[in-house]
């Protein structure tokens, strides 16, 4: 089993880097053509940003592979030898906390470069050093308190229960549902400033829209997202009684009422079509597969790595190999998601008009400077939404898809 996981990571490295190179070449070719969807200035900016971001992904993927090799052949065994704690549960918490913190430190240069260099260069990031440090401290405190608690419970399950991977799956699945329920509340209390909409006319229209489709929420809020980023977005956060509509202040500023209602109509389409439940079901299957794999690794895998077959090593291997396994499973999930997006677009266009949704999508892609063209392999592995051109065509927008492949 360990050999198969190692091979999976190597295949993941090769395919991920190869697809990124294909995307870079594709975007460079597309930049030689007349602008599509975006105006000339934003088309150039979006293309250059896409290329730079993909080059950074190539470097970070190679860097992560080096870290992976170090952990597998040396790091995990060394870290285990450094923690002389007899209590299995406490040892697991300390081991995994240190493992995650070390990985975070090793990945910090890329995070800082992305936030303070690349995103600022292209006018996305408004992040300040002070805010970044505050966010990091708050996230760290949440992780050390609640993350450590989750690790302790998982370690207890592994140590105490037969077929622990089934019970571990059930526990983590419950934790994820709880996090989704509490997410908007946590963001409100610790990170963002949620306020009732100042535009009462818009609020009334949104409430009427929600009532029309039978979506019960705890309110409609505007969030000060612009203090971190200039991109436009909106989401329905929470589950059950914590459900709320959250609009980025940038979105409220840039879209007209009808356009904004069309965007929310699209999101409500996911609710009406049961996509949220479907996504939860699909993700639960994927998670169950992960737990089944790591619950049945066998003693030889740990002997090969020179590790004790204990909760800390099982969880560490789970965290290390979840990235390549997710990469290979995500195309299936993304394919389903892309199909759902078309149905949600159709629903959103009926809440207003197709032209309202078209106008909103065009504004979103221009304001967010999202490059509208991508290589087919890149779409297959990375796109959870259909390419915007395809969505616009499905909505009846007259647009010609350029032949990028034959550009010299």
C-alpha positions as a LaTeX table, in Angstrom:
\begin{tabular}{lrrr}
\hline
Residue & $x$ (\AA) & $y$ (\AA) & $z$ (\AA) \\
\hline
Unk1 & 0.00 & 0.00 & 0.00 \\
Unk2 & 2.81 & 2.44 & 0.87 \\
Unk3 & 4.46 & 1.83 & $-2.51$ \\
Unk4 & 1.17 & 2.67 & $-4.25$ \\
Unk5 & 0.83 & 5.90 & $-2.27$ \\
Unk6 & 4.42 & 6.85 & $-3.13$ \\
Unk7 & 3.71 & 6.20 & $-6.80$ \\
Unk8 & 0.52 & 8.28 & $-6.52$ \\
Unk9 & 2.53 & 11.23 & $-5.17$ \\
Unk10 & 5.06 & 10.94 & $-8.01$ \\
Unk11 & 2.27 & 10.81 & $-10.61$ \\
Unk12 & 0.63 & 13.78 & $-8.89$ \\
Unk13 & 3.88 & 15.75 & $-9.15$ \\
Unk14 & 4.35 & 14.94 & $-12.82$ \\
Unk15 & 0.76 & 15.57 & $-13.91$ \\
Unk16 & 0.34 & 18.74 & $-11.83$ \\
Unk17 & 3.53 & 20.30 & $-13.18$ \\
Unk18 & 2.81 & 19.13 & $-16.75$ \\
Unk19 & $-0.71$ & 20.61 & $-16.68$ \\
Unk20 & 0.65 & 23.89 & $-15.31$ \\
Unk21 & 3.21 & 24.09 & $-18.14$ \\
Unk22 & 0.44 & 23.40 & $-20.66$ \\
Unk23 & $-1.66$ & 26.17 & $-19.10$ \\
Unk24 & 1.20 & 28.68 & $-19.20$ \\
Unk25 & 1.84 & 27.95 & $-22.89$ \\
Unk26 & $-1.89$ & 28.12 & $-23.66$ \\
Unk27 & $-2.38$ & 31.50 & $-21.96$ \\
Unk28 & 0.70 & 32.96 & $-23.67$ \\
Unk29 & $-0.76$ & 31.92 & $-27.03$ \\
Unk30 & $-4.17$ & 33.34 & $-26.09$ \\
Unk31 & $-2.59$ & 36.69 & $-25.24$ \\
Unk32 & $-1.57$ & 37.02 & $-28.90$ \\
Unk33 & $-5.24$ & 36.99 & $-29.92$ \\
Unk34 & $-7.86$ & 39.69 & $-29.69$ \\
Unk35 & $-9.37$ & 40.04 & $-26.19$ \\
Unk36 & $-12.28$ & 37.76 & $-25.32$ \\
Unk37 & $-14.95$ & 38.87 & $-22.81$ \\
Unk38 & $-12.50$ & 41.19 & $-21.01$ \\
Unk39 & $-11.53$ & 44.61 & $-22.25$ \\
Unk40 & $-8.02$ & 44.97 & $-23.71$ \\
Unk41 & $-6.38$ & 46.19 & $-20.51$ \\
Unk42 & $-7.93$ & 43.59 & $-18.20$ \\
Unk43 & $-7.36$ & 40.80 & $-20.73$ \\
Unk44 & $-3.62$ & 41.51 & $-20.68$ \\
Unk45 & $-3.52$ & 41.87 & $-16.89$ \\
Unk46 & $-5.53$ & 38.69 & $-16.32$ \\
Unk47 & $-3.35$ & 36.70 & $-18.72$ \\
Unk48 & $-0.08$ & 37.88 & $-17.20$ \\
Unk49 & $-1.39$ & 37.21 & $-13.69$ \\
Unk50 & $-2.49$ & 33.71 & $-14.71$ \\
Unk51 & 0.94 & 32.95 & $-16.13$ \\
Unk52 & 2.82 & 34.24 & $-13.09$ \\
Unk53 & 0.52 & 32.40 & $-10.69$ \\
Unk54 & 0.95 & 29.14 & $-12.61$ \\
Unk55 & 4.74 & 29.51 & $-12.65$ \\
Unk56 & 4.60 & 30.00 & $-8.89$ \\
Unk57 & 2.49 & 26.84 & $-8.63$ \\
Unk58 & 5.13 & 24.88 & $-10.53$ \\
Unk59 & 7.88 & 26.05 & $-8.18$ \\
Unk60 & 5.79 & 25.44 & $-5.05$ \\
Unk61 & 4.79 & 21.95 & $-6.26$ \\
Unk62 & 8.44 & 21.00 & $-6.76$ \\
Unk63 & 9.28 & 22.51 & $-3.38$ \\
Unk64 & 6.48 & 20.54 & $-1.73$ \\
Unk65 & 7.83 & 17.35 & $-3.29$ \\
Unk66 & 11.24 & 17.96 & $-1.72$ \\
Unk67 & 9.54 & 18.49 & 1.65 \\
Unk68 & 7.55 & 15.29 & 1.07 \\
Unk69 & 10.76 & 13.31 & 0.44 \\
Unk70 & 12.35 & 14.75 & 3.57 \\
Unk71 & 9.34 & 13.89 & 5.74 \\
Unk72 & 9.01 & 10.35 & 4.40 \\
Unk73 & 12.67 & 9.31 & 4.49 \\
Unk74 & 13.88 & 11.28 & 7.47 \\
Unk75 & 11.63 & 13.94 & 8.98 \\
Unk76 & 8.83 & 11.86 & 10.50 \\
Unk77 & 11.27 & 9.46 & 12.15 \\
Unk78 & 13.38 & 12.34 & 13.48 \\
Unk79 & 10.36 & 14.22 & 14.85 \\
Unk80 & 9.12 & 11.03 & 16.51 \\
Unk81 & 12.49 & 10.52 & 18.21 \\
Unk82 & 12.44 & 14.09 & 19.54 \\
Unk83 & 9.11 & 13.71 & 21.38 \\
Unk84 & 9.64 & 11.63 & 24.50 \\
Unk85 & 6.09 & 11.51 & 25.86 \\
Unk86 & 4.67 & 8.26 & 27.22 \\
Unk87 & 1.02 & 9.27 & 26.99 \\
Unk88 & $-0.06$ & 8.25 & 23.48 \\
Unk89 & $-2.80$ & 10.85 & 23.13 \\
Unk90 & $-0.65$ & 13.75 & 24.32 \\
Unk91 & 2.23 & 12.58 & 22.14 \\
Unk92 & $-0.09$ & 12.54 & 19.11 \\
Unk93 & $-1.32$ & 16.08 & 19.76 \\
Unk94 & 2.24 & 17.44 & 20.19 \\
Unk95 & 3.55 & 15.50 & 17.17 \\
Unk96 & 0.79 & 16.56 & 14.77 \\
Unk97 & 0.75 & 20.16 & 16.02 \\
Unk98 & 4.51 & 20.41 & 15.41 \\
Unk99 & 4.16 & 18.66 & 12.03 \\
Unk100 & 1.51 & 21.16 & 10.88 \\
Unk101 & 3.38 & 24.19 & 12.27 \\
Unk102 & 6.63 & 23.13 & 10.56 \\
Unk103 & 4.82 & 22.69 & 7.24 \\
Unk104 & 3.17 & 26.09 & 7.68 \\
Unk105 & 6.55 & 27.74 & 8.30 \\
Unk106 & 8.07 & 25.99 & 5.27 \\
Unk107 & 5.18 & 27.18 & 3.08 \\
Unk108 & 5.16 & 30.72 & 4.48 \\
Unk109 & 7.49 & 32.23 & 1.82 \\
Unk110 & 5.02 & 31.27 & $-0.93$ \\
Unk111 & 2.05 & 32.61 & 1.02 \\
Unk112 & 3.82 & 35.91 & 1.66 \\
Unk113 & 4.94 & 36.22 & $-1.96$ \\
Unk114 & 1.43 & 35.52 & $-3.24$ \\
Unk115 & $-0.22$ & 37.99 & $-0.87$ \\
Unk116 & 2.26 & 40.86 & $-0.71$ \\
Unk117 & 4.03 & 40.60 & $-4.06$ \\
Unk118 & 1.94 & 38.97 & $-6.77$ \\
Unk119 & $-1.57$ & 39.95 & $-5.67$ \\
Unk120 & $-0.48$ & 43.50 & $-4.86$ \\
Unk121 & 1.31 & 43.83 & $-8.19$ \\
Unk122 & $-1.96$ & 43.12 & $-10.01$ \\
Unk123 & $-4.15$ & 45.21 & $-7.70$ \\
Unk124 & $-5.95$ & 42.41 & $-5.86$ \\
Unk125 & $-4.55$ & 42.45 & $-2.35$ \\
Unk126 & $-5.20$ & 45.22 & 0.17 \\
Unk127 & $-3.65$ & 43.16 & 2.96 \\
Unk128 & $-1.43$ & 45.02 & 5.40 \\
Unk129 & 1.32 & 43.47 & 7.49 \\
Unk130 & $-0.61$ & 44.29 & 10.66 \\
Unk131 & $-3.79$ & 42.61 & 9.43 \\
Unk132 & $-1.85$ & 39.58 & 8.15 \\
Unk133 & $-0.20$ & 39.11 & 11.55 \\
Unk134 & $-3.54$ & 39.51 & 13.35 \\
Unk135 & $-5.23$ & 36.96 & 11.06 \\
Unk136 & $-2.32$ & 34.56 & 11.53 \\
Unk137 & $-2.41$ & 34.83 & 15.32 \\
Unk138 & $-6.19$ & 34.32 & 15.44 \\
Unk139 & $-6.01$ & 31.33 & 13.09 \\
Unk140 & $-3.15$ & 29.90 & 15.13 \\
Unk141 & $-5.08$ & 30.20 & 18.38 \\
Unk142 & $-8.13$ & 28.50 & 16.84 \\
Unk143 & $-5.94$ & 25.69 & 15.53 \\
Unk144 & $-4.07$ & 25.15 & 18.80 \\
Unk145 & $-7.29$ & 25.02 & 20.81 \\
Unk146 & $-9.86$ & 23.35 & 18.58 \\
Unk147 & $-7.48$ & 21.62 & 16.16 \\
Unk148 & $-5.61$ & 20.01 & 19.03 \\
Unk149 & $-8.91$ & 18.85 & 20.52 \\
Unk150 & $-9.91$ & 17.22 & 17.23 \\
Unk151 & $-6.48$ & 15.53 & 16.99 \\
Unk152 & $-6.86$ & 14.24 & 20.56 \\
Unk153 & $-10.28$ & 12.71 & 19.83 \\
Unk154 & $-9.06$ & 11.08 & 16.58 \\
Unk155 & $-6.05$ & 9.68 & 18.45 \\
Unk156 & $-8.38$ & 8.29 & 21.13 \\
Unk157 & $-10.56$ & 6.64 & 18.48 \\
Unk158 & $-7.50$ & 5.05 & 16.79 \\
Unk159 & $-6.15$ & 3.86 & 20.12 \\
Unk160 & $-9.39$ & 2.56 & 21.58 \\
Unk161 & $-11.84$ & 1.35 & 18.94 \\
Unk162 & $-11.79$ & $-1.59$ & 16.53 \\
Unk163 & $-12.32$ & $-0.56$ & 12.92 \\
Unk164 & $-11.28$ & 2.90 & 14.11 \\
Unk165 & $-11.30$ & 4.30 & 10.58 \\
Unk166 & $-15.10$ & 4.00 & 10.37 \\
Unk167 & $-15.59$ & 5.82 & 13.66 \\
Unk168 & $-12.87$ & 8.31 & 12.76 \\
Unk169 & $-14.64$ & 9.09 & 9.50 \\
Unk170 & $-17.95$ & 9.62 & 11.32 \\
Unk171 & $-16.32$ & 11.97 & 13.82 \\
Unk172 & $-14.44$ & 14.08 & 11.25 \\
Unk173 & $-17.52$ & 14.25 & 9.02 \\
Unk174 & $-19.46$ & 15.61 & 12.00 \\
Unk175 & $-16.70$ & 18.12 & 12.72 \\
Unk176 & $-16.82$ & 19.37 & 9.11 \\
Unk177 & $-20.59$ & 19.84 & 9.32 \\
Unk178 & $-20.15$ & 21.73 & 12.60 \\
Unk179 & $-17.46$ & 23.97 & 11.08 \\
Unk180 & $-19.75$ & 24.76 & 8.13 \\
Unk181 & $-22.52$ & 25.65 & 10.57 \\
Unk182 & $-20.31$ & 27.90 & 12.69 \\
Unk183 & $-18.17$ & 29.37 & 9.88 \\
Unk184 & $-20.10$ & 32.65 & 9.40 \\
Unk185 & $-20.31$ & 33.16 & 13.17 \\
Unk186 & $-16.55$ & 32.62 & 13.59 \\
Unk187 & $-15.77$ & 34.95 & 10.67 \\
Unk188 & $-18.08$ & 37.56 & 12.19 \\
Unk189 & $-16.62$ & 37.38 & 15.68 \\
Unk190 & $-12.92$ & 37.03 & 14.86 \\
Unk191 & $-12.05$ & 38.13 & 11.33 \\
Unk192 & $-14.62$ & 40.19 & 9.43 \\
Unk193 & $-17.10$ & 42.91 & 10.20 \\
Unk194 & $-20.62$ & 41.79 & 9.28 \\
Unk195 & $-23.20$ & 44.54 & 8.98 \\
Unk196 & $-26.86$ & 44.60 & 7.90 \\
Unk197 & $-27.23$ & 46.00 & 4.39 \\
Unk198 & $-27.41$ & 49.80 & 4.36 \\
Unk199 & $-29.36$ & 49.66 & 1.10 \\
Unk200 & $-32.79$ & 48.77 & 2.52 \\
Unk201 & $-34.36$ & 48.60 & $-0.92$ \\
Unk202 & $-31.83$ & 45.95 & $-1.95$ \\
Unk203 & $-32.33$ & 44.11 & 1.34 \\
Unk204 & $-36.10$ & 43.98 & 0.75 \\
Unk205 & $-35.56$ & 42.63 & $-2.77$ \\
Unk206 & $-33.21$ & 39.93 & $-1.47$ \\
Unk207 & $-35.59$ & 38.94 & 1.31 \\
Unk208 & $-38.38$ & 38.65 & $-1.25$ \\
Unk209 & $-36.15$ & 36.50 & $-3.47$ \\
Unk210 & $-35.29$ & 34.20 & $-0.54$ \\
Unk211 & $-38.96$ & 33.90 & 0.38 \\
Unk212 & $-39.87$ & 33.03 & $-3.21$ \\
Unk213 & $-37.61$ & 29.95 & $-3.20$ \\
Unk214 & $-38.25$ & 29.03 & 0.44 \\
Unk215 & $-34.74$ & 29.76 & 1.71 \\
Unk216 & $-34.78$ & 30.65 & 5.41 \\
Unk217 & $-31.80$ & 32.64 & 6.64 \\
Unk218 & $-30.76$ & 34.51 & 9.76 \\
Unk219 & $-30.24$ & 37.69 & 7.73 \\
Unk220 & $-28.55$ & 39.46 & 4.83 \\
Unk221 & $-25.15$ & 40.94 & 5.61 \\
Unk222 & $-22.42$ & 42.98 & 3.98 \\
Unk223 & $-18.84$ & 42.09 & 4.91 \\
Unk224 & $-15.81$ & 44.38 & 4.71 \\
Unk225 & $-13.87$ & 42.04 & 2.41 \\
Unk226 & $-12.19$ & 44.97 & 0.66 \\
Unk227 & $-9.80$ & 45.41 & 3.59 \\
Unk228 & $-8.10$ & 42.23 & 2.36 \\
Unk229 & $-8.96$ & 41.88 & $-1.32$ \\
Unk230 & $-10.60$ & 43.79 & $-4.18$ \\
Unk231 & $-12.25$ & 40.77 & $-5.80$ \\
Unk232 & $-16.04$ & 40.42 & $-5.87$ \\
Unk233 & $-17.88$ & 37.57 & $-4.22$ \\
Unk234 & $-20.97$ & 36.48 & $-2.30$ \\
Unk235 & $-21.90$ & 33.32 & $-0.47$ \\
Unk236 & $-24.55$ & 31.59 & 1.60 \\
Unk237 & $-22.84$ & 30.67 & 4.85 \\
Unk238 & $-23.76$ & 28.35 & 7.66 \\
Unk239 & $-26.20$ & 25.49 & 8.10 \\
Unk240 & $-29.56$ & 25.33 & 9.82 \\
Unk241 & $-30.26$ & 28.35 & 12.04 \\
Unk242 & $-26.89$ & 29.96 & 11.23 \\
Unk243 & $-27.59$ & 30.29 & 7.48 \\
Unk244 & $-27.04$ & 33.80 & 6.23 \\
Unk245 & $-26.52$ & 35.67 & 2.96 \\
Unk246 & $-23.11$ & 37.35 & 2.87 \\
Unk247 & $-22.25$ & 39.95 & 0.23 \\
Unk248 & $-18.75$ & 41.34 & $-0.18$ \\
Unk249 & $-18.83$ & 45.13 & 0.02 \\
Unk250 & $-17.03$ & 45.16 & $-3.34$ \\
Unk251 & $-19.91$ & 43.23 & $-4.91$ \\
Unk252 & $-22.58$ & 45.59 & $-3.55$ \\
Unk253 & $-20.60$ & 48.53 & $-4.91$ \\
Unk254 & $-20.06$ & 47.17 & $-8.44$ \\
Unk255 & $-23.29$ & 45.36 & $-9.38$ \\
Unk256 & $-26.74$ & 46.77 & $-10.00$ \\
Unk257 & $-29.68$ & 45.42 & $-8.00$ \\
Unk258 & $-30.89$ & 43.17 & $-10.83$ \\
Unk259 & $-27.40$ & 41.84 & $-11.51$ \\
Unk260 & $-26.83$ & 41.09 & $-7.84$ \\
Unk261 & $-30.20$ & 39.36 & $-7.55$ \\
Unk262 & $-29.32$ & 37.23 & $-10.59$ \\
Unk263 & $-26.06$ & 36.17 & $-8.89$ \\
Unk264 & $-27.92$ & 35.30 & $-5.69$ \\
Unk265 & $-30.52$ & 33.52 & $-7.82$ \\
Unk266 & $-27.72$ & 31.34 & $-9.19$ \\
Unk267 & $-26.61$ & 30.46 & $-5.65$ \\
Unk268 & $-30.21$ & 29.76 & $-4.66$ \\
Unk269 & $-30.40$ & 27.44 & $-7.66$ \\
Unk270 & $-27.84$ & 25.22 & $-5.90$ \\
Unk271 & $-30.09$ & 25.22 & $-2.84$ \\
Unk272 & $-33.25$ & 24.50 & $-4.83$ \\
Unk273 & $-31.60$ & 21.74 & $-6.87$ \\
Unk274 & $-30.24$ & 20.04 & $-3.75$ \\
Unk275 & $-26.63$ & 20.56 & $-4.85$ \\
Unk276 & $-25.45$ & 21.31 & $-1.31$ \\
Unk277 & $-26.72$ & 17.92 & $-0.08$ \\
Unk278 & $-25.28$ & 16.21 & $-3.16$ \\
Unk279 & $-21.87$ & 17.83 & $-2.60$ \\
Unk280 & $-21.88$ & 16.78 & 1.05 \\
Unk281 & $-22.74$ & 13.22 & 0.00 \\
Unk282 & $-19.97$ & 13.10 & $-2.62$ \\
Unk283 & $-17.38$ & 14.55 & $-0.24$ \\
Unk284 & $-18.42$ & 12.06 & 2.44 \\
Unk285 & $-17.74$ & 9.19 & 0.00 \\
Unk286 & $-14.30$ & 10.63 & $-0.82$ \\
Unk287 & $-13.50$ & 11.07 & 2.85 \\
Unk288 & $-14.65$ & 7.52 & 3.62 \\
Unk289 & $-12.27$ & 6.22 & 0.94 \\
Unk290 & $-9.41$ & 8.17 & 2.52 \\
Unk291 & $-10.13$ & 6.75 & 5.96 \\
Unk292 & $-10.46$ & 3.23 & 4.54 \\
Unk293 & $-7.04$ & 3.52 & 2.89 \\
Unk294 & $-5.21$ & 4.83 & 5.94 \\
Unk295 & $-7.07$ & 2.54 & 8.29 \\
Unk296 & $-5.70$ & $-0.46$ & 6.41 \\
Unk297 & $-2.12$ & 0.49 & 5.58 \\
Unk298 & $-0.66$ & $-2.52$ & 7.33 \\
Unk299 & 2.28 & $-2.77$ & 9.71 \\
Unk300 & 4.83 & $-3.10$ & 6.90 \\
Unk301 & 4.27 & 0.50 & 5.81 \\
Unk302 & 5.32 & 1.79 & 9.23 \\
Unk303 & 8.25 & $-0.63$ & 9.49 \\
Unk304 & 9.51 & 0.57 & 6.10 \\
Unk305 & 9.45 & 4.17 & 7.31 \\
Unk306 & 10.94 & 3.28 & 10.69 \\
Unk307 & 7.88 & 4.57 & 12.53 \\
Unk308 & 5.80 & 3.18 & 15.34 \\
Unk309 & 2.32 & 2.19 & 14.21 \\
Unk310 & 0.63 & 4.66 & 16.51 \\
Unk311 & $-1.99$ & 7.42 & 16.09 \\
Unk312 & 0.58 & 10.17 & 15.45 \\
Unk313 & 2.18 & 8.36 & 12.47 \\
Unk314 & $-1.18$ & 7.29 & 11.01 \\
Unk315 & $-2.52$ & 10.87 & 11.10 \\
Unk316 & 0.74 & 12.28 & 9.69 \\
Unk317 & 0.64 & 9.91 & 6.71 \\
Unk318 & $-3.03$ & 10.77 & 6.20 \\
Unk319 & $-2.14$ & 14.48 & 6.01 \\
Unk320 & 0.85 & 13.91 & 3.71 \\
Unk321 & $-0.89$ & 11.71 & 1.15 \\
Unk322 & $-4.31$ & 13.42 & 1.17 \\
Unk323 & $-3.03$ & 16.03 & $-1.32$ \\
Unk324 & $-2.22$ & 13.66 & $-4.21$ \\
Unk325 & $-5.26$ & 11.49 & $-3.52$ \\
Unk326 & $-7.50$ & 14.58 & $-3.60$ \\
Unk327 & $-5.88$ & 15.70 & $-6.85$ \\
Unk328 & $-6.87$ & 12.48 & $-8.61$ \\
Unk329 & $-10.38$ & 12.37 & $-7.16$ \\
Unk330 & $-11.23$ & 16.04 & $-7.69$ \\
Unk331 & $-11.82$ & 15.76 & $-11.48$ \\
Unk332 & $-14.80$ & 13.49 & $-10.74$ \\
Unk333 & $-16.19$ & 15.91 & $-8.16$ \\
Unk334 & $-15.47$ & 18.90 & $-10.40$ \\
Unk335 & $-17.23$ & 17.27 & $-13.35$ \\
Unk336 & $-20.39$ & 16.90 & $-11.26$ \\
Unk337 & $-19.98$ & 20.46 & $-10.00$ \\
Unk338 & $-19.65$ & 21.88 & $-13.51$ \\
Unk339 & $-22.89$ & 20.18 & $-14.53$ \\
Unk340 & $-24.62$ & 21.67 & $-11.48$ \\
Unk341 & $-23.41$ & 25.17 & $-12.39$ \\
Unk342 & $-25.31$ & 25.16 & $-15.69$ \\
Unk343 & $-28.54$ & 24.24 & $-13.88$ \\
Unk344 & $-27.90$ & 26.95 & $-11.27$ \\
Unk345 & $-27.30$ & 29.51 & $-14.05$ \\
Unk346 & $-30.63$ & 28.55 & $-15.61$ \\
Unk347 & $-32.38$ & 28.96 & $-12.26$ \\
Unk348 & $-30.66$ & 32.31 & $-11.57$ \\
Unk349 & $-31.63$ & 33.67 & $-14.99$ \\
Unk350 & $-35.28$ & 32.85 & $-14.26$ \\
Unk351 & $-35.13$ & 34.76 & $-10.97$ \\
Unk352 & $-34.31$ & 37.87 & $-13.01$ \\
Unk353 & $-33.44$ & 37.64 & $-16.69$ \\
Unk354 & $-30.72$ & 35.91 & $-18.66$ \\
Unk355 & $-29.31$ & 39.31 & $-19.62$ \\
Unk356 & $-29.05$ & 40.32 & $-15.94$ \\
Unk357 & $-27.00$ & 37.21 & $-15.18$ \\
Unk358 & $-24.89$ & 37.68 & $-18.32$ \\
Unk359 & $-24.15$ & 41.29 & $-17.33$ \\
Unk360 & $-23.28$ & 40.19 & $-13.79$ \\
Unk361 & $-20.91$ & 37.46 & $-15.00$ \\
Unk362 & $-19.20$ & 39.88 & $-17.39$ \\
Unk363 & $-18.71$ & 42.40 & $-14.59$ \\
Unk364 & $-17.43$ & 39.73 & $-12.22$ \\
Unk365 & $-14.82$ & 38.45 & $-14.65$ \\
Unk366 & $-13.65$ & 41.98 & $-15.49$ \\
Unk367 & $-13.47$ & 43.16 & $-11.88$ \\
Unk368 & $-11.81$ & 39.94 & $-10.70$ \\
Unk369 & $-9.54$ & 39.92 & $-13.76$ \\
Unk370 & $-10.13$ & 36.22 & $-14.30$ \\
Unk371 & $-8.59$ & 35.01 & $-17.55$ \\
Unk372 & $-11.47$ & 33.57 & $-19.60$ \\
Unk373 & $-9.51$ & 30.88 & $-21.49$ \\
Unk374 & $-7.83$ & 27.73 & $-20.22$ \\
Unk375 & $-6.29$ & 24.54 & $-21.57$ \\
Unk376 & $-8.64$ & 21.54 & $-21.61$ \\
Unk377 & $-6.36$ & 19.56 & $-19.27$ \\
Unk378 & $-6.27$ & 22.44 & $-16.82$ \\
Unk379 & $-10.07$ & 22.65 & $-16.88$ \\
Unk380 & $-10.29$ & 18.89 & $-16.28$ \\
Unk381 & $-8.10$ & 18.94 & $-13.18$ \\
Unk382 & $-8.75$ & 22.38 & $-11.69$ \\
Unk383 & $-12.11$ & 23.85 & $-12.75$ \\
Unk384 & $-15.05$ & 23.32 & $-10.41$ \\
Unk385 & $-17.07$ & 25.75 & $-12.60$ \\
Unk386 & $-17.47$ & 25.58 & $-16.39$ \\
Unk387 & $-15.34$ & 28.05 & $-18.40$ \\
Unk388 & $-17.14$ & 31.39 & $-18.45$ \\
Unk389 & $-17.36$ & 31.34 & $-22.24$ \\
Unk390 & $-19.34$ & 28.10 & $-22.08$ \\
Unk391 & $-21.65$ & 29.50 & $-19.38$ \\
Unk392 & $-22.30$ & 32.63 & $-21.43$ \\
Unk393 & $-23.01$ & 30.59 & $-24.58$ \\
Unk394 & $-25.44$ & 28.41 & $-22.61$ \\
Unk395 & $-27.25$ & 31.59 & $-21.50$ \\
Unk396 & $-27.60$ & 32.68 & $-25.13$ \\
Unk397 & $-24.78$ & 35.24 & $-25.25$ \\
Unk398 & $-23.31$ & 35.48 & $-28.74$ \\
Unk399 & $-19.61$ & 34.84 & $-28.34$ \\
Unk400 & $-16.99$ & 33.16 & $-30.52$ \\
Unk401 & $-14.48$ & 30.78 & $-28.95$ \\
Unk402 & $-11.00$ & 31.52 & $-30.34$ \\
Unk403 & $-8.78$ & 28.74 & $-31.73$ \\
Unk404 & $-5.87$ & 29.11 & $-29.32$ \\
Unk405 & $-4.29$ & 25.72 & $-30.02$ \\
Unk406 & $-3.23$ & 26.72 & $-33.54$ \\
Unk407 & $-1.61$ & 30.02 & $-32.57$ \\
Unk408 & 2.09 & 29.99 & $-33.36$ \\
\hline
\end{tabular}
